[in-house]
Amino acid sequence: MKDLVVGDGERETAVRLDNHRAELTGYCYRMLGSYAEAEDAVQETMVRAWRNVEGFEGRSSLRSWVYRIATNVCLDALAAGRRRALPMDLSEPSPGASAPGAPEESAMWIGPCPGGDPEAAVAAGESVRLAFVAALQHLPPRQRATLILRDVLAFSAREVAELHGSTVTSVNSALQRARATLAAHRGPADDPGTRPSDAVRRVLAERYATAFSRYDMEELNMLLHVDATLCLPPYAKWMRGVPDIQAWLTGPAVGCRGSRLIPTTANGTPAFGQYRPSLDGTGYEPWALQVIEFSGNRITGINAFRDAERLFPLFGLPAHIGPDSSPDTSATDGRRLPGPAPV
């Protein structure tokens, strides 16, 4: 790092660099599929940028220059790693009545991202949705970067060419291939015409939270799309369809009965911290972060991330809730708990 004594110009540049941190975190998250790795990548980007700021000659914008650094950091990280995925990318659906088996500790799962304004996510084509981030992982790293820079962050083809050290023709060709690959890995629920408004999602999420807290299977069945999915990272198990989801909830997962849900936001969509009743009757313990996906006027996906010890602090969720918590207040009052800045 540079000496602690810096001039006004360097201080101003440091501030300008830091102004890009939130946007860069979103970019690195889409590239890497992990919020923790994205934060590390952004920190490394800032360190490299600060060390080399004297070499920035202004031939491109500061934004393009720092994105070039971030892209190289992500490409370095991806060179040694395996593709991250959701359970449905790795196996066929399994019966809901069967146990999940052992957790796949070695698997590289797509992780949830805290925050994201739901209205902004709808306007931006929901480019931080779990399904979209998972689909991105099918792209070669440079194509992935090209598609995100062009289609999500609205860089021009010339800017991306300069960033990659390539030509506009090469960028356009990579973008065309990336779009084709992405389309092959996205389903009907990703059609922009099926995306509900934020108001509709909010109502569906509140109804879901109330139904789940009351373990009202009839109401849950009405809210779920006929082909809805439920997955359980770090378990490879996932299921599709209302009958199997109900079989799971009333069978292996029956211990979730009586849970309390606290609302938050993940990947620009409603999410909930799920707390199961404590065995000693002293309240409710963290169990899973549920990230809910929607299409039309139905819920199409429940992604229940079981790594509560790591995720709940990240999403600003309490480590325990007391025995007097009621489903009507903890699940449906529309609170958004404090957490990291949205990407």
C-alpha positions as CSV (number, residue, x, y, z in Angstrom):
1,M,0.0,0.0,0.0
2,K,1.0,3.6,-0.4
3,D,2.3,5.8,2.5
4,L,-0.3,6.9,4.9
5,V,0.4,10.6,3.9
6,V,-1.4,11.2,0.7
7,G,-2.1,14.3,-1.3
8,D,-5.5,15.8,-2.0
9,G,-5.5,14.3,-5.5
10,E,-4.8,10.8,-4.3
11,R,-7.5,11.2,-1.6
12,E,-10.0,12.3,-4.2
13,T,-9.1,9.3,-6.4
14,A,-9.5,7.0,-3.5
15,V,-13.0,8.4,-2.9
16,R,-13.9,8.0,-6.5
17,L,-12.7,4.4,-6.5
18,D,-14.7,3.6,-3.4
19,N,-17.8,5.1,-5.1
20,H,-17.7,2.1,-7.5
21,R,-17.5,-0.5,-4.7
22,A,-21.2,-1.5,-4.5
23,E,-21.5,-1.8,-8.3
24,L,-18.3,-3.8,-8.5
25,T,-19.6,-6.1,-5.8
26,G,-22.6,-6.9,-7.9
27,Y,-20.4,-7.5,-11.0
28,C,-18.1,-9.8,-9.1
29,Y,-21.0,-11.6,-7.5
30,R,-22.5,-12.4,-11.0
31,M,-19.0,-13.5,-12.2
32,L,-18.2,-15.7,-9.2
33,G,-21.6,-16.8,-7.9
34,S,-20.5,-16.2,-4.2
35,Y,-21.1,-13.0,-2.3
36,A,-18.2,-13.7,0.1
37,E,-15.8,-14.3,-2.9
38,A,-17.2,-11.1,-4.6
39,E,-16.4,-9.0,-1.5
40,D,-12.8,-10.5,-1.5
41,A,-12.5,-9.8,-5.2
42,V,-13.6,-6.2,-4.8
43,Q,-11.2,-5.7,-2.0
44,E,-8.3,-7.1,-4.1
45,T,-9.5,-4.8,-7.0
46,M,-9.3,-1.8,-4.7
47,V,-5.8,-2.7,-3.5
48,R,-4.5,-3.2,-7.1
49,A,-6.2,0.0,-8.2
50,W,-4.7,2.0,-5.3
51,R,-1.2,0.6,-6.0
52,N,-1.4,1.4,-9.7
53,V,-3.4,4.7,-9.6
54,E,-0.3,6.7,-10.7
55,G,-0.3,4.7,-13.9
56,F,-3.9,5.7,-14.7
57,E,-3.5,8.1,-17.6
58,G,-7.1,8.9,-18.2
59,R,-7.3,7.5,-21.7
60,S,-10.4,5.6,-20.5
61,S,-12.8,6.5,-17.8
62,L,-11.9,5.6,-14.2
63,R,-14.9,3.2,-14.2
64,S,-13.6,1.3,-17.2
65,W,-10.1,1.2,-15.7
66,V,-11.3,-0.2,-12.4
67,Y,-13.6,-2.7,-14.2
68,R,-10.6,-4.0,-16.1
69,I,-8.9,-4.7,-12.9
70,A,-12.0,-6.3,-11.4
71,T,-12.4,-8.5,-14.5
72,N,-8.8,-9.7,-14.2
73,V,-9.2,-10.5,-10.5
74,C,-12.3,-12.5,-11.3
75,L,-10.7,-14.3,-14.2
76,D,-7.7,-15.2,-11.9
77,A,-10.2,-16.6,-9.3
78,L,-12.1,-18.6,-11.9
79,A,-9.0,-20.1,-13.4
80,A,-8.5,-22.4,-10.4
81,G,-12.1,-23.1,-9.4
82,R,-15.0,-25.3,-10.5
83,R,-18.3,-24.0,-11.7
84,R,-20.7,-23.0,-9.0
85,A,-24.3,-24.4,-9.3
86,L,-27.7,-24.9,-7.7
87,P,-28.8,-28.5,-7.0
88,M,-31.0,-28.6,-10.1
89,D,-27.9,-28.0,-12.2
90,L,-26.3,-31.2,-10.9
91,S,-29.0,-33.9,-10.7
92,E,-32.6,-34.9,-11.5
93,P,-35.4,-34.1,-9.0
94,S,-36.0,-36.6,-6.2
95,P,-39.1,-37.7,-4.4
96,G,-40.2,-35.3,-1.6
97,A,-40.8,-38.1,0.8
98,S,-37.1,-39.2,0.8
99,A,-34.4,-38.0,3.1
100,P,-31.9,-35.5,1.7
101,G,-28.8,-37.6,2.4
102,A,-25.4,-36.2,3.5
103,P,-24.6,-32.5,2.7
104,E,-22.3,-32.0,-0.3
105,E,-19.6,-30.1,1.5
106,S,-17.3,-30.2,-1.5
107,A,-19.8,-28.8,-3.9
108,M,-19.5,-25.2,-5.0
109,W,-22.9,-23.8,-4.6
110,I,-24.4,-20.6,-5.9
111,G,-24.9,-18.5,-2.8
112,P,-27.5,-15.8,-2.0
113,C,-26.7,-12.1,-2.2
114,P,-28.0,-9.7,0.4
115,G,-30.1,-6.8,-0.5
116,G,-31.1,-5.6,-3.9
117,D,-34.1,-3.3,-4.4
118,P,-37.0,-5.4,-5.7
119,E,-38.3,-2.6,-7.9
120,A,-34.9,-2.0,-9.3
121,A,-34.4,-5.7,-9.9
122,V,-37.6,-5.9,-11.9
123,A,-36.6,-2.8,-14.0
124,A,-33.2,-4.3,-14.6
125,G,-34.5,-7.7,-15.8
126,E,-33.7,-9.2,-12.4
127,S,-30.0,-9.7,-13.3
128,V,-29.1,-10.9,-9.8
129,R,-31.8,-13.6,-9.6
130,L,-30.4,-16.9,-8.4
131,A,-31.5,-18.6,-11.7
132,F,-29.8,-16.0,-13.8
133,V,-26.5,-16.1,-11.8
134,A,-26.6,-19.9,-12.0
135,A,-27.1,-19.7,-15.8
136,L,-24.2,-17.4,-16.1
137,Q,-21.9,-20.0,-14.6
138,H,-22.4,-22.1,-17.8
139,L,-20.5,-19.4,-19.8
140,P,-16.7,-19.4,-20.2
141,P,-15.3,-16.7,-17.9
142,R,-14.5,-14.2,-20.6
143,Q,-17.9,-14.6,-22.3
144,R,-19.5,-14.3,-18.9
145,A,-17.7,-11.0,-18.3
146,T,-18.6,-9.7,-21.8
147,L,-22.3,-10.5,-21.3
148,I,-22.5,-8.9,-17.9
149,L,-20.6,-5.8,-19.0
150,R,-22.7,-5.3,-22.1
151,D,-26.2,-6.5,-21.2
152,V,-26.3,-5.7,-17.4
153,L,-23.9,-2.8,-16.9
154,A,-24.5,-1.2,-20.4
155,F,-20.8,-0.8,-21.4
156,S,-20.4,-0.1,-25.1
157,A,-18.8,-2.8,-27.3
158,R,-15.8,-0.5,-27.7
159,E,-15.4,-0.1,-23.9
160,V,-15.5,-3.8,-23.5
161,A,-13.0,-4.3,-26.3
162,E,-10.6,-1.9,-24.6
163,L,-11.2,-3.6,-21.3
164,H,-10.4,-7.0,-22.7
165,G,-7.6,-5.8,-25.0
166,S,-9.5,-7.2,-28.0
167,T,-11.6,-5.9,-30.9
168,V,-15.2,-4.8,-31.2
169,T,-15.8,-7.7,-33.7
170,S,-14.5,-10.1,-31.1
171,V,-16.6,-8.7,-28.4
172,N,-19.8,-8.8,-30.5
173,S,-19.1,-12.4,-31.5
174,A,-18.5,-13.4,-27.8
175,L,-21.7,-11.7,-26.8
176,Q,-23.7,-13.5,-29.4
177,R,-22.4,-16.9,-28.3
178,A,-23.0,-16.0,-24.6
179,R,-26.6,-15.0,-25.3
180,A,-27.3,-18.2,-27.1
181,T,-25.8,-20.3,-24.3
182,L,-27.6,-18.4,-21.6
183,A,-30.9,-18.8,-23.5
184,A,-30.4,-22.6,-23.6
185,H,-30.1,-22.7,-19.8
186,R,-33.1,-20.5,-18.9
187,G,-36.7,-21.7,-18.6
188,P,-40.1,-20.2,-19.3
189,A,-40.1,-18.5,-15.9
190,D,-37.3,-16.2,-17.1
191,D,-39.5,-14.7,-19.8
192,P,-39.8,-11.0,-19.1
193,G,-43.5,-11.1,-19.7
194,T,-44.0,-13.5,-16.8
195,R,-42.3,-11.4,-14.1
196,P,-44.8,-10.0,-11.6
197,S,-44.6,-6.5,-10.3
198,D,-43.1,-5.7,-7.0
199,A,-46.5,-5.2,-5.5
200,V,-47.7,-8.7,-6.6
201,R,-44.5,-10.3,-5.3
202,R,-44.9,-8.6,-2.0
203,V,-48.5,-9.9,-1.6
204,L,-47.5,-13.4,-2.6
205,A,-44.5,-13.3,-0.2
206,E,-46.7,-12.2,2.7
207,R,-49.3,-14.9,2.0
208,Y,-46.5,-17.4,1.8
209,A,-44.9,-16.4,5.1
210,T,-48.3,-16.6,6.8
211,A,-49.1,-20.0,5.3
212,F,-45.7,-21.4,6.1
213,S,-45.7,-20.2,9.7
214,R,-49.2,-21.8,10.1
215,Y,-48.1,-24.8,8.1
216,D,-51.2,-24.4,6.1
217,M,-50.6,-26.9,3.3
218,E,-53.8,-26.0,1.4
219,E,-52.8,-22.3,1.2
220,L,-49.3,-23.2,0.2
221,N,-50.5,-25.4,-2.6
222,M,-52.6,-22.6,-3.9
223,L,-49.6,-20.2,-3.9
224,L,-47.2,-22.6,-5.6
225,H,-46.9,-23.1,-9.4
226,V,-47.6,-26.6,-10.5
227,D,-44.0,-27.1,-11.5
228,A,-42.5,-25.1,-8.5
229,T,-39.1,-26.3,-7.2
230,L,-37.6,-26.5,-3.8
231,C,-33.9,-27.0,-3.2
232,L,-31.8,-27.3,-0.1
233,P,-28.1,-26.3,-0.5
234,P,-25.7,-27.7,0.7
235,Y,-27.8,-30.9,0.0
236,A,-27.9,-32.0,-3.6
237,K,-31.6,-32.9,-3.1
238,W,-34.2,-30.9,-4.9
239,M,-37.8,-31.6,-5.9
240,R,-40.3,-30.3,-8.5
241,G,-44.0,-30.1,-8.2
242,V,-46.6,-29.4,-5.5
243,P,-47.1,-33.0,-4.5
244,D,-43.4,-33.6,-3.8
245,I,-43.0,-30.3,-2.0
246,Q,-45.9,-31.1,0.2
247,A,-44.6,-34.6,0.8
248,W,-41.3,-33.1,1.9
249,L,-42.9,-30.6,4.2
250,T,-45.2,-33.1,5.9
251,G,-42.6,-35.9,5.9
252,P,-38.8,-35.4,6.3
253,A,-39.2,-31.7,7.0
254,V,-42.1,-31.9,9.4
255,G,-39.9,-30.4,12.1
256,C,-40.4,-27.1,10.3
257,R,-44.0,-27.0,11.6
258,G,-44.4,-24.0,13.9
259,S,-41.5,-22.1,12.3
260,R,-41.3,-18.3,12.4
261,L,-40.2,-16.3,9.3
262,I,-38.5,-12.9,9.4
263,P,-38.5,-11.0,6.1
264,T,-35.4,-9.8,4.4
265,T,-34.3,-9.3,0.7
266,A,-31.9,-11.5,-1.3
267,N,-31.0,-11.3,-4.9
268,G,-33.6,-8.5,-5.4
269,T,-36.5,-10.7,-4.3
270,P,-38.3,-11.4,-1.1
271,A,-36.6,-13.8,1.3
272,F,-37.0,-15.0,4.8
273,G,-34.9,-16.1,7.7
274,Q,-36.6,-19.3,8.9
275,Y,-36.4,-20.2,12.6
276,R,-37.5,-23.6,13.9
277,P,-38.8,-24.1,17.4
278,S,-36.0,-24.8,19.9
279,L,-36.0,-28.3,21.3
280,D,-35.8,-26.9,24.8
281,G,-38.8,-24.6,24.3
282,T,-36.9,-21.4,24.8
283,G,-37.8,-19.8,21.5
284,Y,-36.7,-20.3,17.8
285,E,-33.3,-21.2,16.3
286,P,-32.0,-20.2,12.9
287,W,-32.6,-22.9,10.4
288,A,-32.5,-21.7,6.8
289,L,-32.5,-18.6,4.6
290,Q,-35.5,-19.0,2.2
291,V,-35.1,-17.1,-1.1
292,I,-38.4,-17.1,-3.0
293,E,-38.8,-16.9,-6.8
294,F,-41.9,-15.9,-8.7
295,S,-43.5,-16.0,-12.1
296,G,-46.9,-14.5,-13.0
297,N,-49.0,-14.8,-9.9
298,R,-47.4,-17.9,-8.5
299,I,-44.3,-18.9,-6.5
300,T,-42.0,-20.9,-8.7
301,G,-39.1,-21.6,-6.5
302,I,-38.1,-22.0,-2.8
303,N,-34.4,-22.0,-2.3
304,A,-33.7,-23.0,1.3
305,F,-30.0,-22.3,2.1
306,R,-29.2,-24.2,5.3
307,D,-25.9,-22.4,6.2
308,A,-27.7,-20.3,8.7
309,E,-24.6,-19.7,10.9
310,R,-22.9,-17.9,8.1
311,L,-25.8,-16.4,6.3
312,F,-28.0,-14.9,9.1
313,P,-25.3,-12.4,10.2
314,L,-24.7,-11.4,6.6
315,F,-28.4,-10.7,6.2
316,G,-28.8,-8.9,9.5
317,L,-31.0,-11.6,11.0
318,P,-31.0,-12.2,14.7
319,A,-29.2,-15.3,16.2
320,H,-32.4,-16.3,18.1
321,I,-35.9,-15.1,18.5
322,G,-37.9,-15.4,21.7
323,P,-40.9,-17.7,22.5
324,D,-43.4,-14.8,22.4
325,S,-42.8,-14.3,18.6
326,S,-46.0,-14.8,16.6
327,P,-46.4,-15.6,12.9
328,D,-48.6,-12.6,12.3
329,T,-45.9,-10.1,13.4
330,S,-42.7,-11.8,12.5
331,A,-43.7,-13.0,9.1
332,T,-46.0,-10.4,7.5
333,D,-45.3,-6.9,8.9
334,G,-43.1,-6.1,5.9
335,R,-40.0,-5.1,7.8
336,R,-36.7,-5.1,6.0
337,L,-33.9,-5.7,8.5
338,P,-30.6,-3.8,8.2
339,G,-27.8,-5.5,6.3
340,P,-25.0,-4.9,3.8
341,A,-25.5,-2.4,1.1
342,P,-27.5,-3.8,-1.9
343,V,-25.7,-4.6,-5.1
